[in-house]
Amino acid sequence: MKYLIAPLMMLLLSSPALAQDIKNGETLHQNNCLRCHDSGVYTRTNKRVTTLPKLGKQVRFCKDNLGLTWFDDEVNDVVQFLNNNYYHF
Ligand code: HEC
C-alpha cells in the first residue's frame, strides 16, 4: 500500500502547482512576448528550439533583449507554458 501512497501524494501535491505555473507563464508571455513575433515561431517547421535546455536559453535570450528582470521562477513558468502548449519535449 505504501508504494501507492507516495506517488499519489506527489501527484496531488504537484499538479495544482504545475497548472498554476503554466497559467502564470501564459500571463507573462501574453503581456511581454508577442511584440516581435507571434506564437507561430514556436511551431514553424524550421524552428530553432529543439530541446528543453535550448528552450530555456532562448526564453532567457528574448527576455534579456526586452530588458525584463524576471526571476528564474518566472522564466521557468514561461518555459513550462511554451513546452506545454507548443514544444512538448
Ligand atoms: C525584441 C524582440 C523580441 C521579443 C520582445 C521576444 N522575442 Fe523571442 N525571438 C526574437 C527573435 C528575433 C527570434 C528569432 C526568430 C528567428 O530566428 O527567425 C525569437 C525566437 C524565439 C523563440 C524560438 C522560436 C523557435 O524557432 O523555436 C522562442 C522560444 C522565443 N523567441 C521566446 C520568446 C519569449 C518567451 C519572449 C518573451 C520573454 C520573447 N520571445 C520575446 C525576438 C524577440
Boltz pocket constraint, residues with backbone or C-beta under 6 A from the ligand:
constraints:
  - pocket:
      binder: B
      contacts: [[A, 28], [A, 29], [A, 32], [A, 33], [A, 34], [A, 35], [A, 36], [A, 37], [A, 41], [A, 42], [A, 46], [A, 47], [A, 48], [A, 49], [A, 50], [A, 55], [A, 58], [A, 59], [A, 62], [A, 63], [A, 65], [A, 66], [A, 78], [A, 82]]
      max_distance: 6.0
